[in-house]
Amino acid sequence: MWDFWRRHKRKLFVTLGVVGGGYAFYKLYNAYKQRLHEAEKELVSEKEHEELIKAQMQEHFMTIQRIADSTTLPHAMNYLSRRVAQDLDLSLLTERLQQGKGQPNSLTSSVKLELWNMLKILSFTRVVLSLWSMTILSLYVRVQVNILGRHLYIDTARGLESSYLLEEGNFIDTEDEQKFLASADYLASSGLPSLIYNMQAAATDCLKSKQLRDVFDVSILHDTIVEILDTFISMGKPYHWVEYLMPGDASTYLGDEGDVSRFQRLMVETRAVLSSAEFRNVVDVSLKAVVDALVKDMADQAGGGNSLSGIPLAKLLPRIAQMGTVLLSEPAENRFNQVITNIQDVELFFTLLYANSPPL
């Protein structure tokens, strides 16, 4: 036995070493394989979690757009429509002109001409103001609900405010949030008088060379509306039109850092978005699309479906004034609002706004 051990000792050590090394390698390999399997499971779980978050965000984003279309925007648009009809009421002018037509001696030629010129200016003022305010209010409300929706989603995801649910009925809860959405009425309640004044000034300047007997067609009408819009937008400092939508500089909402409400933060963020080059681009694209759609509608309706061609400006004024009312109609039935919603650049802008916080 001892002879066998002495003769084969080296071989036995080598064999035991090989077997032991193989066993150790097997154990290491098994452990590595287990860790790899667990890492793969974790990766799959993370990807599934990311997909779930993406799906939830997409569902929440679509809920927000429905809220804008079905609740917030209809209220703000209805209020604006009533105010515009009240502050730009043309009925007194048209009644006096009708009276002069039935009683030729009741109005002198100079008074009649003055009334017609006023009707010309106010008709264009009303339609261009309605077009601009409908477009800007539609975009503004969507800015509001997307900013607020993102904040509420983040709060919910972090578990900071478990009372928030993503269902539409529980979307708005606190006083600050209700106050924030109610600020959409600022245009109709406070911004409208100065908006009317400046829009009328732009219309007066652009229409001074347009005579009542001048013949209008689609191209001239389109160019006239665009000229009034461009003149209005170029008045004052850049982004001066933000003042019609929001009260003053939003930085004035901020007091001491420890006393900043949710409403103040939301208003500051909203103003930053409205003052951005990206939002200005969305406004420009939307206005162009609405002007094109408006002129096309007027052309289709002229003469029972005939194209708008060869109509004296005086005869066109009632139709122009009427389109102001159509532009501010109920959003659900307002095809011009739908034109804005369907613009690809607008959809992309609000997708990015919902997903990202703008730098302040």
TIFI-398950 format. One line per field, with one value per atom (N, C-alpha, C): atom name; x, y, z. Coordinates in pm, whole numbers, plus 50000, padded with zeros to 5 digits. Atoms other than C-alpha are relative to their C-alpha. Layout:
<sites>
a = c(CA  ...)
u = c(X  ...)
v = c(Y  ...)
w = c(Z  ...)
</sites>
This chain:
<sites>
a = c(N  CA  C  N  CA  C  N  CA  C  N  CA  C  N  CA  C  N  CA  C  N  CA  C  N  CA  C  N  CA  C  N  CA  C  N  CA  C  N  CA  C  N  CA  C  N  CA  C  N  CA  C  N  CA  C  N  CA  C  N  CA  C  N  CA  C  N  CA  C  N  CA  C  N  CA  C  N  CA  C  N  CA  C  N  CA  C  N  CA  C  N  CA  C  N  CA  C  N  CA  C  N  CA  C  N  CA  C  N  CA  C  N  CA  C  N  CA  C  N  CA  C  N  CA  C  N  CA  C  N  CA  C  N  CA  C  N  CA  C  N  CA  C  N  CA  C  N  CA  C  N  CA  C  N  CA  C  N  CA  C  N  CA  C  N  CA  C  N  CA  C  N  CA  C  N  CA  C  N  CA  C  N  CA  C  N  CA  C  N  CA  C  N  CA  C  N  CA  C  N  CA  C  N  CA  C  N  CA  C  N  CA  C  N  CA  C  N  CA  C  N  CA  C  N  CA  C  N  CA  C  N  CA  C  N  CA  C  N  CA  C  N  CA  C  N  CA  C  N  CA  C  N  CA  C  N  CA  C  N  CA  C  N  CA  C  N  CA  C  N  CA  C  N  CA  C  N  CA  C  N  CA  C  N  CA  C  N  CA  C  N  CA  C  N  CA  C  N  CA  C  N  CA  C  N  CA  C  N  CA  C  N  CA  C  N  CA  C  N  CA  C  N  CA  C  N  CA  C  N  CA  C  N  CA  C  N  CA  C  N  CA  C  N  CA  C  N  CA  C  N  CA  C  N  CA  C  N  CA  C  N  CA  C  N  CA  C  N  CA  C  N  CA  C  N  CA  C  N  CA  C  N  CA  C  N  CA  C  N  CA  C  N  CA  C  N  CA  C  N  CA  C  N  CA  C  N  CA  C  N  CA  C  N  CA  C  N  CA  C  N  CA  C  N  CA  C  N  CA  C  N  CA  C  N  CA  C  N  CA  C  N  CA  C  N  CA  C  N  CA  C  N  CA  C  N  CA  C  N  CA  C  N  CA  C  N  CA  C  N  CA  C  N  CA  C  N  CA  C  N  CA  C  N  CA  C  N  CA  C  N  CA  C  N  CA  C  N  CA  C  N  CA  C  N  CA  C  N  CA  C  N  CA  C  N  CA  C  N  CA  C  N  CA  C  N  CA  C  N  CA  C  N  CA  C  N  CA  C  N  CA  C  N  CA  C  N  CA  C  N  CA  C  N  CA  C  N  CA  C  N  CA  C  N  CA  C  N  CA  C  N  CA  C  N  CA  C  N  CA  C  N  CA  C  N  CA  C  N  CA  C  N  CA  C  N  CA  C  N  CA  C  N  CA  C  N  CA  C  N  CA  C  N  CA  C  N  CA  C  N  CA  C  N  CA  C  N  CA  C  N  CA  C  N  CA  C  N  CA  C  N  CA  C  N  CA  C  N  CA  C  N  CA  C  N  CA  C  N  CA  C  N  CA  C  N  CA  C  N  CA  C  N  CA  C  N  CA  C  N  CA  C  N  CA  C  N  CA  C  N  CA  C  N  CA  C  N  CA  C  N  CA  C  N  CA  C  N  CA  C  N  CA  C  N  CA  C  N  CA  C  N  CA  C  N  CA  C  N  CA  C  N  CA  C  N  CA  C  N  CA  C  N  CA  C  N  CA  C  N  CA  C  N  CA  C  N  CA  C  N  CA  C  N  CA  C  N  CA  C  N  CA  C  N  CA  C  N  CA  C  N  CA  C  N  CA  C  N  CA  C  N  CA  C  N  CA  C  N  CA  C  N  CA  C  N  CA  C  N  CA  C  N  CA  C  N  CA  C  N  CA  C  N  CA  C  N  CA  C  N  CA  C  N  CA  C  N  CA  C  N  CA  C  N  CA  C  N  CA  C  N  CA  C  N  CA  C  N  CA  C  N  CA  C  N  CA  C  N  CA  C  N  CA  C  N  CA  C  N  CA  C  N  CA  C  N  CA  C  N  CA  C  N  CA  C  N  CA  C  N  CA  C  N  CA  C  N  CA  C  N  CA  C  N  CA  C  N  CA  C  N  CA  C  N  CA  C  N  CA  C  N  CA  C  N  CA  C  N  CA  C  N  CA  C  N  CA  C  N  CA  C  N  CA  C  N  CA  C  N  CA  C  N  CA  C  N  CA  C  N  CA  C  N  CA  C  N  CA  C  N  CA  C  N  CA  C  N  CA  C  N  CA  C  N  CA  C  N  CA  C  N  CA  C  N  CA  C  N  CA  C  N  CA  C  N  CA  C  N  CA  C  N  CA  C  N  CA  C  N  CA  C  N  CA  C  N  CA  C  N  CA  C  N  CA  C  N  CA  C  N  CA  C  N  CA  C  N  CA  C  N  CA  C  N  CA  C  N  CA  C  N  CA  C  N  CA  C  N  CA  C  N  CA  C  N  CA  C  N  CA  C  N  CA  C  N  CA  C  N  CA  C  N  CA  C  N  CA  C  N  CA  C  N  CA  C  N  CA  C  N  CA  C  N  CA  C  N  CA  C  N  CA  C  N  CA  C  N  CA  C  N  CA  C  N  CA  C  N  CA  C  N  CA  C  N  CA  C  N  CA  C  N  CA  C  N  CA  C  N  CA  C  N  CA  C  N  CA  C  N  CA  C  N  CA  C  N  CA  C  N  CA  C  N  CA  C  N  CA  C  N  CA  C  N  CA  C  N  CA  C  N  CA  C  N  CA  C  N  CA  C  N  CA  C  N  CA  C  N  CA  C  N  CA  C  N  CA  C  N  CA  C  N  CA  C  N  CA  C  N  CA  C  N  CA  C  N  CA  C)
u = c(50084  50000  50086  49911  50276  50083  49924  50471  49915  50091  50167  49987  50013  50130  50123  49876  50498  50014  49982  50491  49901  50105  50163  49958  50037  50161  49986  50003  50240  49877  50115  49973  49870  50122  49713  49979  50012  49792  49952  50039  49764  49853  50140  49437  49905  50085  49294  49996  49996  49408  49909  50084  49239  49852  50140  48920  49953  50038  48919  49986  50008  48991  49877  50120  48718  49873  50119  48471  49987  50002  48571  49957  50038  48540  49851  50142  48198  49916  50073  48086  50002  49990  48217  49911  50080  48050  49851  50140  47722  49956  50031  47736  49990  50002  47816  49874  50120  47534  49875  50112  47294  49987  50000  47399  49955  50039  47362  49850  50144  47013  49920  50068  46913  50007  49984  47055  49906  50091  46857  49856  50136  46540  49975  50012  46605  49986  50007  46662  49862  50133  46337  49895  50093  46156  50005  49985  46299  49937  50057  46198  49847  50145  45848  49947  50040  45832  50002  49991  45947  49884  50112  45686  49868  50120  45420  49988  49999  45522  49966  50029  45518  49851  50142  45170  49913  50075  45045  50009  49982  45191  49921  50076  45037  49851  50142  44697  49966  50023  44728  50004  49989  44836  49871  50124  44528  49883  50104  44308  50005  49981  44453  49945  50050  44375  49847  50147  44015  49944  50044  43985  50004  49989  44107  49885  50102  43857  49858  50137  43555  49960  50033  43579  50059  49933  43837  49979  50010  43833  49857  50136  43452  49956  50037  43406  50067  49926  43679  49955  50040  43567  49861  50135  43203  50001  49989  43295  50059  49937  43521  49903  50096  43251  49897  50099  42999  50060  49936  43247  50028  49972  43348  49870  50130  42982  49951  50045  42914  50085  49910  43222  50020  49992  43220  49865  50136  42848  49981  50015  42781  49854  50142  42404  49956  50038  42376  50040  49954  42583  49910  50082  42383  49857  50136  42052  49994  49999  42148  50011  49987  42251  49869  50130  41925  49895  50092  41735  50022  49968  41916  49956  50044  41830  49849  50146  41460  49954  50032  41465  50120  49881  41711  50041  49965  41695  50047  49964  41775  50150  49853  42149  50060  49928  42374  50101  49903  42621  50127  49876  42917  49981  50027  42753  49989  50015  42658  50137  49866  43015  50080  49929  43150  49954  50054  42919  50048  49953  43018  50149  49857  43387  50021  49992  43335  49960  50043  43145  50109  49890  43433  50111  49890  43695  49961  50042  43494  49969  50025  43390  50131  49870  43753  50065  49947  43853  49941  50067  43596  50045  49966  43684  50146  49858  44063  50026  49987  44037  49945  50058  43811  50093  49908  44053  50123  49879  44356  49970  50028  44191  49956  50037  44034  50125  49877  44372  50086  49910  44571  49939  50064  44314  50003  49993  44300  50139  49863  44679  50033  49970  44697  49940  50065  44447  50074  49926  44640  50136  49877  44961  49971  50037  44788  49979  50036  44644  50116  49885  44963  50104  49908  45181  49944  50061  44938  49993  50008  44888  50134  49866  45263  50033  49971  45296  49920  50082  45008  50045  49953  45141  50127  49875  45484  49971  50037  45329  49944  50061  45125  50104  49897  45419  50096  49910  45633  49930  50074  45356  49991  50002  45368  49859  50137  44997  49908  50074  44812  49854  50141  44479  49972  50022  44536  49979  50025  44383  50007  49983  44435  49868  50129  44066  49961  50036  43912  49924  50082  43668  50080  49919  43949  50126  49877  44197  50039  49971  44167  49946  50040  44158  50017  49971  44319  49959  50039  44231  50100  49897  44564  49980  50017  44495  49875  50121  44141  50022  49967  44270  50087  49911  44537  49920  50080  44286  49902  50093  44045  50068  49928  44318  49987  50025  44227  49896  50102  43942  50059  49939  44191  49986  50012  44179  49863  50136  43801  49968  50039  43778  50085  49910  44081  50080  49913  44285  49928  50073  44008  49995  50007  43975  50125  49877  44341  50021  49990  44329  49914  50089  44031  50061  49941  44202  50113  49884  44523  49964  50043  44349  49927  50070  44126  50099  49897  44433  50069  49936  44594  49906  50098  44274  49984  50014  44239  50116  49880  44595  50001  49993  44563  49885  50118  44217  49984  50017  44275  50003  49996  44346  49891  50106  44052  49867  50126  43738  49883  50118  43387  49960  50035  43345  50105  49894  43670  49949  50041  43619  50098  49919  43742  49987  50004  43836  50071  49939  43986  50138  49861  44342  50007  49998  44268  49952  50051  44063  50105  49895  44337  50114  49888  44609  49964  50043  44406  49999  50002  44350  50141  49860  44718  50071  49935  44827  49957  50048  44608  50065  49936  44743  50147  49857  45105  50022  49988  45054  49976  50031  44897  50114  49896  45166  50130  49875  45447  49992  50015  45306  50065  49943  45499  50120  49882  45774  49971  50022  45826  49917  50086  45568  49908  50089  45360  49862  50133  45050  49981  50013  45127  49927  50065  45002  49848  50145  44650  49952  50035  44659  50028  49957  44833  50023  49983  44845  50146  49866  45180  50109  49886  45520  49979  50029  45475  50099  49902  45789  49946  50057  45579  49914  50075  45385  50085  49910  45691  50041  49957  45748  50128  49884  46002  50000  49987  46135  49922  50073  45974  49850  50143  45634  49949  50040  45586  49893  50111  45250  50010  50007  45175  49948  50056  44968  50109  49894  45267  50100  49905  45500  49941  50065  45247  49990  50011  45197  50135  49866  45571  50042  49964  45621  49919  50084  45329  50051  49948  45468  50131  49875  45807  49972  50036  45642  49946  50060  45437  50104  49896  45751  50111  49895  45950  49986  50000  46047  49918  50075  45890  49850  50143  45549  49965  50024  45576  49988  50008  45638  49867  50128  45330  49886  50102  45121  49997  49993  45243  49941  50050  45172  49849  50144  44827  49921  50069  44727  49992  49998  44828  49896  50095  44624  49855  50135  44316  49958  50031  44335  49965  50027  44353  49863  50128  44057  49883  50106  43851  49968  50021  43899  49939  50057  43825  49852  50141  43501  49916  50074  43393  49983  50008  43472  49898  50095  43273  49856  50136  42973  49948  50041  42969  49911  50088  42680  49949  50056  42542  50099  49899  42869  50097  49907  43028  50122  49879  43382  49986  50002  43439  50078  49931  43514  49915  50068  43425  49890  50102  43229  50048  49961  43236  50014  49971  43376  49877  50119  43053  49905  50089  42855  50062  49929  43120  50003  49986  43118  49908  50084  42812  50051  49946  42969  50127  49878  43300  49968  50039  43134  49940  50063  42934  50104  49897  43252  50068  49945  43369  49927  50081  43082  50030  49971  43157  50134  49867  43522  50002  50004  43427  49887  50108  43163  50052  49968  43156  50114  49884  43496  49967  50034  43333  49942  50061  43153  50079  49921  43425  50107  49905  43607  50136  49873  43874  50085  49929  43964  50058  49953  43993  50117  49886  44223  50129  49882  44462  50044  49970  44441  50069  49948  44526  50136  49870  44845  50109  49897  45143  50097  49908  45371  49938  50069  45108  49998  50004  45069  50138  49864  45447  50039  49967  45483  49942  50064  45234  50046  49941  45378  50131  49872  45720  49978  50029  45570  49957  50046  45398  50115  49893  45713  50118  49881  45964  49965  50014  45996  50087  49918  46110  50091  49914  46405  49939  50056  46290  50110)
v = c(49879  50000  50124  49884  50242  50009  49999  50134  50061  49946  50211  50153  49855  50554  50074  49932  50637  50005  50003  50528  50092  49927  50703  50130  49880  50996  50120  49882  51254  49997  50012  51118  50029  49977  51118  50147  49856  51479  50074  49935  51580  49974  50035  51391  50076  49925  51542  50148  49858  51884  50029  49980  51841  49992  50017  51712  50119  49885  51989  50127  49881  52254  49998  50011  52120  50030  49976  52125  50150  49857  52481  50080  49932  52589  49984  50027  52423  50089  49916  52610  50147  49861  52942  50022  49990  52879  50004  50004  52790  50132  49873  53105  50111  49899  53317  49987  50024  53154  50047  49957  53221  50152  49854  53586  50056  49957  53620  49985  50025  53469  50106  49899  53705  50138  49871  54003  50010  50000  53904  50018  49985  53870  50144  49862  54212  50095  49916  54364  49991  50019  54214  50071  49934  54341  50152  49855  54692  50045  49963  54695  49995  50009  54579  50118  49886  54852  50129  49881  55114  50004  50005  54997  50035  49969  55015  50148  49855  55371  50077  49934  55470  49990  50020  55321  50087  49918  55498  50148  49860  55831  50032  49977  55792  50008  49998  55713  50129  49877  56006  50121  49891  56236  50014  49996  56143  50047  49953  56198  50151  49855  56548  50073  49935  56633  50000  50006  56517  50102  49902  56734  50140  49869  57036  50023  49986  56970  50000  50020  56876  50088  49926  57091  50140  49872  57368  50095  49912  57505  50045  49953  57510  50113  49895  57717  50133  49877  57968  50059  49951  57991  50062  49946  58047  50138  49870  58330  50105  49909  58487  50040  49972  58459  50104  49906  58644  50141  49870  58920  50069  49943  58972  50051  49959  58983  50128  49883  59241  50124  49885  59463  50039  49967  59445  49976  50012  59464  50096  49919  59585  50033  49986  59589  50147  49858  59965  50064  49947  60047  49954  50053  59817  50053  49944  59945  50143  49861  60306  50004  50005  60215  49952  50046  60024  50110  49889  60321  50106  49903  60551  49953  50055  60316  50016  49988  60326  50144  49857  60700  50078  49941  60855  50134  49866  61199  50001  50004  61078  50004  50000  61047  50081  49928  61285  49905  50084  61145  49979  50011  61217  49908  50087  61047  49855  50136  60747  49940  50049  60717  49968  50023  60745  49870  50123  60469  49876  50113  60242  49972  50019  60299  49938  50058  60223  49853  50139  59906  49915  50071  59806  49966  50020  59851  49903  50086  59686  49857  50135  59391  49922  50067  59309  49986  50010  59386  49878  50110  59137  49864  50132  58854  49966  50030  58887  49981  50018  58932  49863  50131  58624  49888  50101  58427  49988  50003  58525  49948  50040  58484  49855  50142  58146  49913  50077  58019  50003  49985  58156  49939  50059  58048  49848  50144  57697  49946  50042  57669  50023  49965  57840  49898  50097  57604  49867  50126  57306  50009  49981  57450  49979  50011  57478  49854  50134  57128  49902  50089  56963  50024  49969  57144  49942  50049  57064  49847  50146  56707  49933  50056  56642  50006  49986  56775  49898  50094  56562  49857  50136  56250  49970  50021  56297  49984  50012  56352  49862  50130  56036  49889  50103  55831  49993  49998  55939  49961  50036  55856  50111  49888  56204  50044  49957  56269  49889  50119  55942  50029  49968  56121  50031  49970  56213  49871  50111  55969  50053  49956  55977  50003  49993  55944  50146  49863  56253  50068  49941  56306  50050  49961  56342  50073  49939  56533  50125  49874  56870  49992  50022  56869  50124  49895  57160  50138  49863  57529  50064  49944  57623  49954  50053  57398  50056  49940  57528  50147  49860  57884  50013  49999  57803  49984  50021  57670  50114  49886  57956  50122  49886  58197  50007  49998  58100  50106  49897  58351  50142  49867  58638  50076  49935  58710  50068  49944  58761  50102  49913  58929  50126  49886  59161  50041  49969  59138  50052  49970  59198  50149  49859  59582  50048  49957  59643  49921  50080  59358  50062  49937  59521  50131  49871  59861  49982  50019  59733  49931  50066  59504  50098  49899  59791  50098  49911  60012  49934  50073  59742  49994  50007  59702  50136  49865  60079  50033  49971  60106  49921  50086  59814  50024  49983  59910  50140  49861  60279  50014  49994  60205  49916  50085  59964  50078  49929  60127  49902  50086  59991  49943  50048  59957  49905  50089  59761  49857  50138  59413  49906  50096  59133  49860  50142  58777  49925  50082  58491  50050  49958  58612  50132  49869  58973  49988  50019  58864  49934  50071  58624  50095  49909  58885  50111  49894  59148  49951  50057  58923  49978  50025  58822  50131  49870  59186  50059  49949  59285  49921  50083  58992  50037  49967  59074  50137  49865  59442  49996  50012  59353  49933  50076  59099  50080  49923  59341  50125  49882  59613  49974  50012  59676  49908  50083  59461  49855  50142  59094  49930  50076  58864  50090  49910  59165  49939  50058  58956  49905  50084  58737  50076  49918  59029  49993  50016  58970  49872  50131  58616  49984  50016  58657  50136  49870  58937  50031  49951  59115  49897  50090  58952  49893  50109  58610  49990  50003  58660  50074  49927  58897  49909  50093  58591  49941  50067  58472  50091  49926  58594  49941  50066  58458  49854  50136  58122  49900  50093  57954  50018  49970  58099  50001  50011  57992  49893  50096  57830  49922  50080  57566  50086  49911  57824  50091  49911  58060  49926  50078  57788  49966  50035  57683  50120  49879  58041  50040  49966  58105  49905  50097  57785  50024  49972  57871  50120  49882  58214  49970  50039  58061  49928  50072  57832  50096  49906  58112  50095  49908  58326  49930  50077  58052  50011  49998  58047  49884  50118  57700  50028  49968  57826  50104  49899  58126  49933  50073  57886  49927  50070  57682  50098  49896  58003  50040  49959  58109  49895  50110  57768  49987  50013  57754  50113  49886  58105  49987  50018  58032  49896  50106  57710  50047  49953  57880  50105  49901  58174  49929  50076  57930  49933  50071  57729  50099  49899  58044  50053  49945  58190  49896  50107  57854  49980  50014  57823  50113  49886  58172  49990  50018  58095  49893  50109  57769  50042  49958  57943  50115  49883  58242  49959  50022  58248  49858  50136  57908  49898  50099  57728  50049  49946  57944  50058  49947  58062  50150  49858  58400  50077  49929  58620  50118  49884  58970  50056  49946  59076  50133  49872  59444  49986  50009  59490  50029  49963  59653  49881  50116  59337  49884  50108  59115  50020  49969  59289  49918  50081  59108  49858  50137  58771  49997  49992  58878  50009  49986  58987  49871  50124  58664  49893  50102  58452  50019  49979  58613  49916  50082  58439  49852  50141  58108  49958  50033  58121  49974  50016  58143  49908  50092  57872  49887  50112  57564  49916  50073  57384  49865  50133  57044  50008  49981  57185  50098  49896  57429  49934  50070  57296  50070  49928  57568  49957  50055  57440  49863  50133  57093  50012  49976  57234  50014  49980  57343  49868  50127  57008  49902  50096  56819  50038  49958  57015  49916  50090  56781  50072  49924  57051  50030  49973  57132  49875  50127  56768  49968  50028  56727  50093  49902  57045  49959  50034  56931  49864  50126  56580  50026  49967  56726  50082  49920  56977  49912  50089  56701  49914  50092  56488  50070  49931  56757  50129  49871  57047  50103  49898  57366  50069  49926  57553  50134  49873  57853  50099)
w = c(50000  50000  50000  49996  50098  49874  50126  49791  49888  50102  49575  50015  49975  49740  49956  50038  49691  49848  50145  49329  49928  50073  49235  50068  49926  49478  49907  50089  49208  49909  50091  48973  50074  49923  49249  50029  49974  49340  49874  50127  48973  49970  50028  48937  50090  49908  49253  49965  50039  49135  49881  50119  48800  50035  49961  48956  50084  49916  49219  49918  50085  48959  49913  50084  48737  50079  49917  49024  50032  49970  49117  49878  50123  48754  49974  50020  48737  50091  49906  49049  49956  50048  48912  49878  50122  48577  50034  49958  48747  50062  49936  48957  49896  50106  48650  49916  50080  48456  50074  49918  48744  50001  50000  48764  49865  50134  48387  49979  50012  48402  50077  49918  48683  49936  50067  48492  49880  50115  48182  50045  49947  48391  50045  49954  48546  49882  50120  48202  49936  50057  48071  50086  49909  48381  49984  50019  48333  49870  50130  47966  50006  49986  48055  50080  49919  48320  49918  50086  48070  49901  50095  47820  50069  49924  48090  50027  49974  48180  49873  50128  47812  49967  50031  47769  50092  49906  48083  49963  50039  47970  49875  50124  47625  50029  49964  47776  50074  49925  48016  49907  50098  47730  49921  50077  47528  50087  49907  47836  50013  49987  47870  49878  50121  47508  49998  49996  47559  50099  49901  47869  49939  50064  47670  49903  50104  47390  50055  49954  47600  50118  49878  47914  50001  49979  47939  49884  50117  47584  49971  50026  47534  50093  49905  47850  49963  50032  47759  49867  50132  47395  50004  49988  47488  50064  49933  47721  49906  50095  47459  49890  50106  47192  50044  49949  47410  50014  49982  47489  49868  50132  47126  49936  50055  47017  50067  49925  47286  49968  50018  47234  49855  50143  46855  49933  50051  46798  49882  50122  46442  49971  50031  46467  49992  50004  46540  49868  50130  46230  49887  50110  46005  50007  49986  46148  49948  50050  46075  49848  50145  45722  49936  50051  45670  50008  49983  45804  49892  50104  45563  49863  50128  45279  49983  50007  45365  50003  49992  45437  49947  50065  45189  50058  49951  45347  50146  49857  45700  50022  49988  45633  49885  50105  45445  49936  50072  45195  50083  49921  45423  50120  49885  45723  49954  50053  45509  49966  50035  45379  50127  49874  45732  50066  49942  45851  49925  50080  45563  50027  49971  45630  50138  49866  45999  49997  50013  45905  49935  50067  45674  50100  49905  45946  50111  49889  46223  49956  50051  46005  49989  50010  45929  50139  49863  46288  50069  49931  46413  49947  50053  46176  50028  49976  46213  50150  49856  46590  50042  49967  46610  49955  50053  46395  50089  49917  46601  50140  49862  46941  50010  50001  46852  49992  50018  46736  50126  49886  47029  50125  49882  47290  49993  50017  47149  50036  49969  47171  50147  49862  47510  50099  49912  47675  49995  50011  47542  50070  49923  47684  50148  49859  48022  50042  49955  48038  49984  50015  47910  50109  49889  48166  50130  49877  48447  50000  50009  48326  50027  49975  48327  50148  49857  48681  50083  49925  48806  49977  50028  48633  50079  49926  48788  50149  49859  49131  50030  49980  49094  49990  50020  48962  50119  49884  49257  50129  49881  49498  50101  49907  49644  50033  49980  49602  49955  50038  49604  49969  50024  49589  49854  50141  49223  49922  50090  48981  49859  50137  48608  49923  50069  48528  49982  50033  48372  50114  49896  48658  50119  49884  48913  49960  50054  48700  50076  49932  48874  50142  49862  49250  50087  49904  49429  49948  50034  49436  49904  50088  49273  49855  50135  48974  49933  50055  48930  49964  50026  48952  49875  50117  48693  49871  50121  48438  49977  50012  48511  49939  50057  48399  49848  50145  48040  49964  50024  48079  50001  49991  48117  49867  50132  47741  49986  50014  47746  50107  49889  48085  50011  49980  48079  49877  50113  47761  49877  50122  47509  49962  50042  47521  49927  50068  47433  49871  50122  47180  49890  50098  47005  49950  50037  47010  49900  50087  46851  49869  50123  46603  49909  50079  46492  49937  50055  46448  49881  50110  46230  49879  50109  46025  49932  50056  45979  49909  50079  45852  49869  50119  45608  49903  50085  45475  49944  50044  45410  49848  50146  45044  49933  50053  45005  49996  50017  44865  49999  49992  44911  49864  50134  44535  49942  50049  44496  49991  50021  44358  50072  49924  44587  49941  50031  44501  50112  49895  44702  50037  49976  44663  50076  49934  44764  50144  49864  45066  50088  49925  45176  50036  49977  45138  50098  49909  45323  50145  49865  45625  50052  49960  45632  50032  49977  45606  50136  49870  45905  50114  49897  46107  50018  49993  46021  50064  49942  46106  50150  49857  46439  50077  49929  46535  50009  50001  46443  50088  49914  46672  50136  49865  46994  50004  49979  47139  49960  50033  47044  50109  49910  47201  50085  49926  47308  50018  49996  47238  50119  49880  47542  50109  49897  47753  49991  50011  47617  50069  49947  47757  50148  49861  48092  50062  49933  48349  50032  49967  48344  49982  50002  48379  50105  49907  48534  50114  49891  48744  50122  49887  48957  50087  49919  49074  50112  49908  49261  50114  49882  49613  50053  49942  49856  49958  50053  49750  50084  49915  50047  49993  50004  49961  49857  50140  49598  49989  50011  49533  49870  50123  49274  49884  50102  49084  49942  50046  49066  49911  50081  48937  49864  50125  48674  49906  50082  48554  49943  50049  48527  49888  50103  48330  49872  50117  48101  49921  50069  48025  49927  50066  47945  49869  50123  47692  49895  50094  47535  49940  50046  47502  49923  50069  47329  49849  50147  46962  49945  50046  46933  49999  49996  47041  49893  50105  46809  49864  50127  46522  49987  50001  46618  49975  50022  46630  49853  50141  46284  49907  50084  46130  50014  49975  46291  49937  50059  46183  49848  50146  45825  49958  50035  45821  50018  49975  45969  49897  50104  45725  49869  50124  45432  50005  49986  45566  49998  49996  45632  49861  50134  45286  49907  50082  45126  50032  49961  45325  49942  50053  45222  49849  50145  44860  49963  50028  44872  50025  49965  45028  49913  50079  44793  49883  50115  44550  49989  50003  44651  49951  50035  44597  49895  50097  44329  50071  49939  44392  50023  49967  44550  49895  50109  44253  49955  50055  44141  50086  49909  44453  50055  49940  44555  50151  49858  44904  50085  49922  45028  50016  49993  44946  50076  49932  45104  50152  49857  45444  50091  49911  45594  50017  49993  45510  50085  49921  45661  50149  49860  45984  50055  49956  46001  50032  49977  45981  50135  49866  46304  50103  49909  46483  49981  50030  46310  50059  49950  46412  50151  49855  46781  50045  49966  46772  50090  49911  47000  49942  50053  46965  49938  50052  46910  49859  50133  46604  49915  50066  46503  49914  50087  46201  49997  49999  46231  50120  49885  46576  49965  50043  46422  49904  50090  46154  50080  49914  46431  50061  49934  46610  49905  50097  46290  49942  50054  46214  50067  49947  46255  50094  49915  46399  50136  49874  46663  50086  49926  46764  50058  49953  46790  50113  49896  46994  50135  49873  47258  50053  49954  47268  50073  49935  47349  50126  49881  47593  50115  49894  47787  50055  49958  47796  50066  49951  47888  50071  49932  48128  49930  50065  47949  50100  49909  48097  50034  49958  48301  50028)
</sites>
